[in-house]
Amino acid sequence: MHLMSLLKSLDDLLYEVMSWLVFYPLTLWRVLRRPLVMMDYSDRELHQSAGEQYTDTLTPPLFLLVSLLLSHAIELAFVGDNVLVRSNHGLAALVDDDTSLVILRLVTFSVFPLMFAVRLVRAQHKRLTRDSLRPAFYAQCYAAAPFALLIGIGTLLTTVHRVTWAVPLGLAIIAATLLIYFVVQARWFAEHLKRSIIAGLGQAAIAMGVSLVMILLVAPLFA
């Protein structure tokens, strides 16, 4: 009986992982085309029963994780191990393999969904609880996934100095990604708070600023 349960678990795991090959690009395409629609979709899905949630997409946190795995795979293919994996300075000594590096990046990029979600809950004058924070955080993970992927690709290109166009292209990708991400966030705040786009820009600027400050405060510990 124990063996059959194990085989069933492996069967489910294999199907789940292989299904990512279909549902990841579908989810990515839908988020890139209509990020706000997908963020609203995430809100609706959380009101479904557990078995009916996200049946035609990846769940938002998983979507963010797979995006970071893809970014990491691209990095390994083109430049090899990241400098953090080879470093022994500060907390970088704890990042000694690819798994720990992906976890670090997941935590880093999850700061953005968390801070934007907290800002929305606070702006709506709701009590900050696990239940009130979850819908906004999940919605934000959909927006953060392509953001993390494109920032990773852009950053990777800036390290390829042997190709003359790589650095300018990388910087352009980073700048465009930051701008689009910021505009999406401003529209998201404006929509959910029933305010003007100018007010949305202000809320997005505060959340973005807090996110960047948190990351910049921790970053020197890994230098």
N, C-alpha and C positions, 0 to 999 in steps of 0.2 A: 504493500500500500504506500509506504514511504517512497519507494522508487517511482511508482506511478505519479505521485504528487510532484516529485522532482522533475520528471519528464514533462508533465503538464506545464510546470512553471517555465522550463526551458523553451517549450513550444510557444508559450505566450510571449516570452521575452524576445525570441527570434522574430516572431511576427511583428511585435511592437517596433523593434529596431529597424527591420527591413521596411516597414511602412513609412518610416521617416523619409526614405528615398522618394516617395510619392508626395507625402503631405508637407514636407518641408518646402520644396520649391513652390507648391501651390499656396502655402501660407505666406511665403516671402513675396510672391507676385501680388497677392491680394493686399498685403500691407503696403507695399511700394505704390500700388495704384491708388488705394484709398485708406490711408492710415487712420483717419478719424472714424470712418465706417467700421473698420476692424476693431477699433477701441470701443465703440458702442456695442459691437457684436460680442466682445468679451464680457461686457457688463450683463448682457442678456443671457449669455451662456451660464453664468454663475447662478442664475435663478432656476436653472434646470436641475433635474435630479442628477446624482453623481454619474450614473451610467449614460446619460444623454448629453453630457457636456463635451463640447469641442470634438464632435464626431467627425467633422470634415476638415479639421485643421489640427496643428499641434497646439497644446496648451501654451499660454504665453511664457511662463518660466522655462519650459522645455524648449520653446522656440528660441529664446535668448541663449540658452546653453548650447544648442546645436549651432547657432550662428557663431558663437565663440569657438566651438570645436572646428568649424569650417575655416574660420580666420586663422586659427592655430595651424591647421593642416597646410594651408597656403604658405604660411611662414616657414614651416619645416621644409616644404618642398623647394622653396626658393633661396632661403638664407640659412637654414639649419637651426640649431638651438639658439634660443634667445639669450642675451647677455645675462639676464637675471638667473638663469639656470646655472651658468658658469661662475657666478659671483658668490663670494663668501662674506661680503660686507653687510653689516646690519642684519635686518630681518630677511634680506635676500638669501641668507644661508638656509632659511627654511624652504625656499623654493628650489629644490634640488632635482626636480624631474618635471616632465610635461604635465602630469596630472595636477601637481600643486600649482603650476603656472596657470593652467586653465581655471582652477578654483579661485586663484587670486584675481584673475581677470573677471570672472563671474561676479565676485563680490564687488569689485571696483565698478563695473558697469551697472550693477544692481543698485548702486547708490543713487543713480539718476531716477529710476522708477520710484524708489522709496521716497526721495525728497519731493518729487513732483506730486506723488500721492498724498504725502503728509500736508503739503501746501494746499491742495484742493480741499481736503477734509477740514483744515483750519479755516480756509476762506469761506467754506459753507457753514461754519460755526457748529459743526457736529462734534460730538465727543469722540476723541481719538481712541479707538479700540481696534482689536484685531479684525473684527467683523466690518467695521466702517472703513478700514484701510485696505482690505483685500481687493475690492472691486477696482479701485483706482490703481493699485499696484499692478494687478494683472493687466489692466488696459495699457498701462505704461510699459510693461514688458514687451508688448507688441511693437510699440514705437522704438524701444531701445534696441531691439534685435538688429534691424538693418543699420541703425546708427552705429552699433558696436562693430558690425561686419565691415562697414565702409571706412570707419575710422581706423580699424586694423589694417585694411588694405592700403589706405592712404599713408599711414605711418610706415608700413613696410616699404612702400615705394620711396619714401624719403631717405631710406638707408641704402638704396641702390645707387651709389655714386658713379659706378662705372658706365651707366647709361645716362646720357645728358638730359633726356626728357623726363626721367623717372621722378626726380625730386620736384620739379615744378608741377607735374601731374599729381603727385602725392599731396602736395600742399593745396592744390586746387580741389581735390576730392575732400580733404579734411575741411576746408573752408566752406564748400558747398553743402557738405553733410551737416555741419554745425548750423548753418543758416536755415536749411530746410527743417531740421529738427526743432530749432527755436520757433519757427513760424508755426509748425504743427502744434507745438505746445501752447503757443499763444491762442490759437484757434480753439484748442481743447478747453483751456481755461475759460475763454469767452463763452463757449457753448454751454459748459456745465454751470457756470456762475450767472448766466443770462446777462452778461455785461458786454461792453464794446470790445473791439479787438485791441484798442489801446490799453484798456484795463487788463486784458489777457496778456499783452506784452509785458506789463508790469509784473504780473504774477509769475509769468515764465522766467523773467529776468531774476526775480528773487530766488526761485527754486533752482535755477541753473547756477546762480552765484553760490548758494549754499552747497550745492553738490560739488562744484569745482574747489571750493575752499576746503571741504572735508578731504577730498582726494589729495590736494596739494599739501595739506598738513601731514598726511600719512606717507606720502611719496618719499620724503627725505629719509625715512627710516629704512628704505630699501636701497638707498644709494650707496 
